[in-house]
Amino acid sequence: MSIKSLPELAALEQLIEDGGDLLDASIACTVAADSQQFPVYVLTMGSKDPAAPALGFFGGIHGLERIGTQVILSFLQSLLARSRWDDGLHRLLADVRMVFMPLVNPGGMWQATRCNPQGVDLMRNSPVQASERVPFLLGGQRASPVLPWYRGAFGAPMEAESRAVCAVVERELLPRRFSLTLDCHSGFGLRDRIWFPHAHTRTPIAHLPEVAALEQLFTASYPHHNYTFEPQSLQYRTHGDLWDHLYLRSEREAGRVFLPLTLEMGSWLWVKKNPRQLFSRLGAFNPTAAHRLQRVLRSHLVWFDFLMRAAGAHERWLPDEAERLRQRQRALVRWYGLGAA
């Protein structure tokens, strides 16, 4: 595969065409790279009831991490195929709003860079400032776009792609009483991880009990899963995290639950199994062997489907006040090393 091709965008546009009336597609913004213009698509499907719970899938925020976009496209392809025969899926979609931004950073993916064409790391681009020490460079820096993890100039507006994600989340997800998002990345560790905020501080989020209840529900339903659930701050902290920014925005809305999650696929395992991938610009972040790519594309479908069902049935598992206290205590011990509080 040439790094100067963008088959993911072509596949996305084919899915939009194949989706027909099932999918509504729009362009959130258009970005330029190498004298070309690339659309950033937003797809919606399912319930149009503004009171319905919503689930959002986001990918391709880092241009090198093509696999994030590919797993979402694989899930979309599965949904469209199932829509031809699966009455249960239609009943579920009647109750759940689905939102997809599979390729947030097409310019970066075209150029095979982590950042966008302006040299900005979109996951360091929000105005959130870490309240604790962050790793050098990795935590976000404003010195130069030549260096990695560049946040953008101080005082500058967020990049067009970041603003598009925020606009979609604020329009489609935050106004609802319950919403979930999953942002798909790769490149950290030997295991697939499900991260939740915060990234800018070790302080637990207000909805820690709800995250703990969701994790417990998934583990009870699929006890042999291979995900590690944890707050991102357990690994490292950063400035400018986009999902911290949106979560903090959601906290202003009383009585609403917004749970932004990140799937961080452990690409070190792919490199360990095939060290030659390190000689490829994309190899550190994506499975290159055909059989391994197929395995990754199918391995997350259970998790994606679970999230869709959990969103639709959120009233059956969200903890009440007494259960919130128990879940919070359990989570503080498990993820923060704290006693009951």
Sequence and secondary structure as in RCSB ss.txt:
>XXXX:A:sequence
MSIKSLPELAALEQLIEDGGDLLDASIACTVAADSQQFPVYVLTMGSKDPAAPALGFFGGIHGLERIGTQVILSF
LQSLLARSRWDDGLHRLLADVRMVFMPLVNPGGMWQATRCNPQGVDLMRNSPVQASERVPFLLGGQRASPVLPWY
RGAFGAPMEAESRAVCAVVERELLPRRFSLTLDCHSGFGLRDRIWFPHAHTRTPIAHLPEVAALEQLFTASYPHH
NYTFEPQSLQYRTHGDLWDHLYLRSEREAGRVFLPLTLEMGSWLWVKKNPRQLFSRLGAFNPTAAHRLQRVLRSH
LVWFDFLMRAAGAHERWLPDEAERLRQRQRALVRWYGLGAA
>XXXX:A:secstr
  TT  HHHHHHHHHHHHHGGG EEEEEEEEEETTEEEEEEEEEEE   TTS EEEEEE SSTT HHHHHHHHHH
HHHHHHHTTT HHHHHHHTT EEEEES S HHHHHHT SS TTS  GGG SS   SS   TTTT B S TTSSSB
  STT    HHHHHHHHHHHHHTTTSSEEEEEEEEE SSSSEEEEES SS SS  TTHHHHHHHHHHHHHHSTT 
 EEEEEGGGT   SS HHHHHHHHHTTSTT EEEEEEEEE HHHHHHH GGGGGSTTTTTS  SHHHHHHHHHHT
HHHHHHHHHHHHTHHHHS  HHHHHHHHHHHHHHHH     
